Structure formats: structure tokens, C-alpha cells
């Protein structure tokens, strides 16, 4: 079954159907935001931004279009077959993908990987926002990997951590417990930050920062869930 779903024609058809469903669903939802005023200057100015939310909330995160308005945006999506499917969906919804991975634990390997990607860095230099799911592509769910921090240190770009929720929503039996919003529901987004990592930050300090970001993202997610309860 998985091999059948990964066929290009099947993926393209399913991506069209799911993107159409999400576009319609997001338009019918009522949204609440917490700390939105903190990110408005980043949206209005041509400054590069890193936005982080958990992998299982990708389908709901499409609702961020209303917040970002005309701000150029990209989503970092893994190069896996499943990532290819997700990339096709989000591209149809106005979030073109940059293919890479934020899931590497080793800072040196991460530096050679997505964090050093010319596409990511150049896009932010031009004032775009790059969305990252820092527990992807393989989890564990809601466990933040070092990749996003390494990119933040290299670019010195401001980072916004987010919690994103929808109710009612379907929860899939996937490793990340993907949530699919249902029409005419409620959506909630909690923004944490912006924060930054100076380029001169010592590698030994990165684990402490990783644990801090993870705790802040989990807290933001809990608040977002409460907004739609």
C-alpha cells in the first residue's frame, strides 16, 4: 500500500485533493492568536526569520498565511518519499519547499547539511521566513533537534517558536500524530520570541539552548491547545 501511495501520479492526485480540502477548511475556521504583536515587525520588515512548529501540526500551520500576508516563505521538508508528498501539498497552499532535514543531532553534520544550505541562507538574506519542524523528519515527536539552533547561530536570524492547534481535528496514527483540522472549527496559534543565537555562541552551550527551546515550544503548544479547548 505504501509503495502504491508513493507513486508520483498517486501522490500528485492525493496532494491536489488534500490541498483543496485544507484550503477550504482553513477558510472556514475561526482563529485566535497569542503574542501576535511580537512578530508583526518581522512580517512588515524585509528581515529573514526562522519559524519553528512541531511536525504533527503542518496541516494546521497553513493557517499562518493570514499572519504572514505577503511575506515570502518557504518550508524545510525532508528529502524522503513522504517528504515529497508533503512538499507537493504545501506548495499548492502557498508554501514552496526547500528540501533538507533538521533532524540531525550532531552539530558538525548539521552544519554540513541543511544549515549550510545556500538556498536556505540566501532566502533569509532576501527577507524570507523559513518554517522548520525541528522534531522531523523521524522524531521523536515534540523533541527538538539541534538543526534549527545551528541554522539560527549561522544566520543570526530571529527565531519564532510556535504552538499551533485546531479543534475539532483528526489525529492520524503516524509517528508525529498529525492533526488534520475539520471544517468550521477553531484554530489557535501562540508565538514565542523572537529569540536569537549569537554566532560566537560556544558549541558546549547549544545543548542547554536546545533544552530551553524545547521547553518553550512545548509550553507554547500547550497554550495553543488551551485556546481551542
C-alpha positions in Angstrom: 0.0 0.0 0.0 2.8 2.4 0.9 4.6 1.7 -2.4 1.3 2.4 -4.3 0.8 5.7 -2.4 4.4 6.8 -3.2 3.8 6.6 -7.0 4.2 10.1 -8.5 0.8 10.1 -10.2 -0.9 8.9 -7.0 0.9 11.4 -4.9 0.1 14.3 -7.2 -3.6 13.3 -7.2 -3.8 13.0 -3.4 -1.8 16.2 -3.0 -4.4 18.1 -5.1 -7.3 16.6 -3.1 -5.8 17.3 0.3 -4.6 20.8 -0.6 -8.1 21.7 -1.8 -9.6 20.3 1.4 -7.2 22.2 3.6 -7.7 25.4 1.7 -11.4 25.2 2.2 -11.2 24.1 5.8 -8.7 26.8 6.9 -11.0 29.4 5.3 -13.9 28.3 7.5 -12.1 28.3 10.8 -12.1 31.0 13.5 -8.6 31.9 14.7 -7.2 33.1 17.9 -3.6 34.4 18.3 -1.5 35.0 21.4 1.6 37.3 21.3 1.0 38.2 17.6 2.2 41.7 18.2 5.7 40.3 18.9 6.1 39.2 15.3 4.3 41.9 13.4 7.6 43.9 12.9 9.2 40.8 11.5 6.4 40.4 9.0 6.4 44.0 7.9 10.2 44.4 7.5 12.4 42.7 4.9 14.2 40.6 7.6 14.9 36.9 7.4 13.1 34.8 10.0 13.2 31.2 11.2 9.7 29.9 12.3 9.5 26.6 14.3 6.5 24.4 15.0 6.0 20.7 15.6 5.9 18.3 12.6 2.4 17.0 13.5 0.9 20.5 13.1 2.0 21.0 9.4 -1.6 20.7 8.1 -2.9 23.3 10.6 0.1 25.7 10.0 -1.3 26.5 6.6 -3.5 29.0 8.6 -0.4 31.1 9.1 -0.9 32.6 5.6 -3.2 35.2 7.3 -0.4 36.2 9.6 2.4 36.3 7.1 0.4 38.1 4.5 2.8 38.9 1.6 5.9 37.9 3.5 8.0 35.4 1.3 8.0 32.0 2.9 9.4 28.5 2.4 9.1 25.3 4.4 12.0 23.0 5.0 10.9 19.5 4.1 12.9 16.3 4.2 14.1 14.5 1.1 12.3 11.3 2.0 9.4 9.9 -0.2 6.9 11.0 2.5 8.6 14.5 2.4 8.0 14.6 -1.3 4.3 14.1 -0.7 4.1 16.8 2.0 6.1 19.2 -0.3 3.6 18.8 -3.1 0.7 19.6 -0.7 2.2 22.7 1.0 3.4 24.1 -2.4 -0.2 24.2 -3.6 -1.1 26.1 -0.5 1.5 28.9 -0.9 4.4 27.4 1.0 7.0 26.2 -1.5 9.5 23.7 -0.1 13.2 23.7 0.4 14.3 20.1 0.6 16.5 19.2 3.5 16.4 18.0 7.1 16.5 19.5 10.6 16.7 16.1 12.3 20.5 15.6 12.8 21.7 15.6 16.3 25.4 16.2 15.6 26.2 19.9 15.2 29.1 19.2 12.8 27.0 17.0 10.5 24.1 19.5 10.7 26.5 22.3 9.6 27.4 20.3 6.5 23.7 19.6 6.0 20.7 21.8 5.8 22.1 24.7 8.0 24.8 25.4 5.4 22.3 25.2 2.5 22.8 28.2 0.2 19.1 28.1 -0.6 18.0 28.5 3.0 20.6 31.2 3.9 20.1 33.1 0.7 16.3 33.1 1.0 16.6 34.5 4.5 19.1 37.1 3.4 16.5 38.3 1.0 14.0 38.7 3.8 12.0 35.5 3.7 10.8 33.3 6.5 11.8 29.6 6.6 9.5 27.3 8.5 11.1 24.3 10.2 9.6 21.4 12.1 12.5 20.7 14.5 11.3 17.3 15.6 11.3 16.0 12.0 11.6 14.0 9.8 11.8 11.0 12.1 11.1 12.2 15.6 10.7 11.6 18.5 7.6 13.7 18.4 8.0 17.1 20.1 11.7 16.5 20.7 13.7 19.4 19.3 16.8 18.5 17.4 19.9 20.7 17.1 19.5 21.6 13.4 17.3 24.7 14.0 19.7 26.1 16.5 22.7 25.6 14.3 20.9 27.4 11.5 19.9 30.2 13.9 23.6 30.6 15.0 24.9 30.7 11.5 22.4 33.1 10.1 21.9 35.1 13.3 18.3 35.4 12.2 15.4 36.0 14.7 13.6 32.8 15.6 9.9 32.5 16.4 8.8 29.4 18.3 5.1 28.4 17.8 2.3 26.3 19.2 -0.4 25.6 16.7 -3.7 23.8 17.4 -7.2 23.1 15.9 -10.4 21.8 17.2 -12.0 19.6 16.1 -9.3 17.7 14.3 -8.5 14.2 13.2 -5.3 12.6 14.7 -3.6 10.2 12.4 -1.7 7.1 13.6 1.6 8.4 12.5 4.8 8.9 14.4 4.1 12.6 14.8 0.3 12.2 15.5 -0.5 14.5 12.6 -3.6 16.7 13.2 -6.0 17.3 10.3 -8.4 20.2 11.0 -12.1 19.8 10.3 -14.2 22.5 8.7 -15.9 25.3 10.8 -13.6 24.6 13.8 -11.3 26.8 15.9 -7.7 27.5 15.3 -5.1 28.8 17.8 -1.5 30.0 17.4 0.8 31.0 20.2 4.0 32.9 19.3 7.1 32.7 21.5 10.0 35.0 20.8 11.6 36.4 18.7 14.9 35.0 20.1 18.4 34.8 18.6 21.6 32.9 19.0 24.8 35.0 18.5 27.3 33.5 16.1 30.0 33.4 18.8 27.9 31.0 21.0 30.1 28.1 22.1 29.1 24.6 20.9 29.0 23.5 24.6 26.1 25.9 25.2 24.0 24.5 22.4 22.5 21.6 24.4 21.3 24.0 27.1 19.7 26.2 24.5 18.1 23.2 22.8 16.5 22.1 26.0 15.3 25.7 26.6 13.8 26.0 23.2 12.1 22.6 23.5 10.5 23.5 26.8 9.3 26.8 25.4 7.8 25.1 22.3 6.1 22.5 24.4 4.6 25.3 26.6 3.5 27.3 23.6 1.8 24.2 22.2 0.0 23.6 25.5 -1.3 27.2 25.4 -2.4 26.8 21.8 -4.3 23.7 22.7 -5.9 25.6 25.5 -7.0 28.4 23.2 -9.2 26.0 21.2 -10.4 23.8 24.1 
